[in-house]
Amino acid sequence: MVIAVAGKGGTGKSTIAALLIRALLAQNKKPVLAVDADPNSTLGEYLGITCSCTVADLIEQTKGLRNLPDGVSKPAHLEYQLQSAITESAGVDLLVMGRPEGPDCYCMANNILRGYVQKIVGNYPYVVIDNEAGMEHLSRKTTQNIDALLLVSDPTEIGLKTARRIRELIDKMPFLNIRNKYLLINRVNNPINTAQAEETTGLKVIGTIPYSEEIENQINHKGTKDTKISQSINLIISVLCG
């Protein structure tokens, strides 16, 4: 089960990704591979996992290498080194792409991540990918096979229209194999017309998450104490995992 979380910046998508991972662990759906493909790299913080090395770090370190062992190519060396980019913890392993130093490093990081993720996803029954706001991760074909794509939006008209534009952009990526696309509305204060939201975005609403000022602080301590948020996340997991 590969779950990709996407959306514009400021919608709380990284928080949602972390909550989904916490819920999977709580339901004994593990091990989970958490892929932080957002250059801001906050997913590890939300999960309470300290990342020692990122994909971008390894690529930067490998750039100037000249004295590789005989018969070992730079791509093969990089793939071997990527093993150290995975930070292991109880029930969840974290792979962080990191913030690139420039366009060349960024493209190379995506290429390396693309091949590596495709190889390792088979080792995990559950994979949750936190994508960057600009959708570059998906547009560069880093992740092509997705069971469920969750587009996170706030309940505002502007937010929903932005979610529609992102959905339209994804629809123009024929190389992506996405089984299901959903809209997840975050930070909801008041009752929302889900039918209207679905009409605006062209996406089925998989759930709504109540607004909470404390959620970012609570999530670092093994989840949230907010019962309504926990119930909403658990319902989403039940839809995704059947």
Summary of the structure (lengths in Angstrom):
residues: 242
radius of gyration: 18.0
end to end distance: 10.9
largest distance: 64.6
contacts: 768
relative contact order: 0.20
helix: 44%
strand: 23%
